[in-house]
Amino acid sequence: MWTRPRIGLFVGPHTVQSVDLRQRKPLGSFAHLAQALEPLAGSRARLELVLSDAYCRYLVVTRPAGIRNRAELAAALQGRFRAMFGETERWQFRHETSPMTEHDFVAGADGTLLDDIEERAQVAGLRVASIRPHWVAWAQHFHRHTRRGNHWVVGTDGAWVTLGYFSNGQCRQARALRTMGSSTRLEDLLARERAFLEDVDAKAPVWLGGSGLAAPAALSTGAPLTTAPPHALWGWPGGGA
């Protein structure tokens, strides 16, 4: 029986990496999205994309007082996002809220890139099944380990790194940063982010996914450190979660 191909694409700032998710094998690294899609044209492949955090921004805010409905909340969150990152026309937003917490999570992705992906996929006869920001993908991957207690989830692709702090399953902080290559140290990044948080657990476990960031064998704070390679996002063995 003929089966539609499932293709994973990691869209980075310098390359696009393509993998066959059914056969669990890499298909190649391409300079541009158009080059990655060209050999798939006409295959009716199902595309599952992960965007580098070079194209994404994250924000966790305390819910504004006086909000009466979801429309008002969405407008307020976009306003906070604009105050933090400037113009909002470029970004497409998603926010996650819960009546059980006072913190709301906002993710913004480059809308120009998203439109380009959809247009190119349509022209090539391909279907975009999912698009996930890189750090969000890692947070989902590690979710069953971070639903209780305090934890850090860190996602890196070598060019960008995002650090997020969770307390009992609720995201308290998330920030995307450009790395400085091999000179960027995980411990330095964690120390910097702890300074922005109140009541942070200095020994909170750290879940690190991806590659390209210098990570010690153990953290000096004594916090547990668990790592997972990039292919863990695609469900391949050795994912560490």
Buried (B, 14 or more C-beta within 10 A) or exposed (E): EEEEBBBBBBBBEEBBBBBBBEEEEEBEBBEEBEBBBEBBBEBEBBBBBBBBBBBBBBBBBEBBEEBEEEEEBBEBBBEBBEEEBEEBEBBBBEBBBEEEBEBBBBBBBBBEBBEBBEEBBEEBEBEBBEBBBBBBBBBEBBBEBBEEEBBBBBBBBBBBBBBBBBBEBBBBBBBBBEBEEEEBBBBEBBEEBBEEEEEBBEEBBBBBBBBBBBBEEEBEBEBEBBBBBBBBBBEBEEBBB
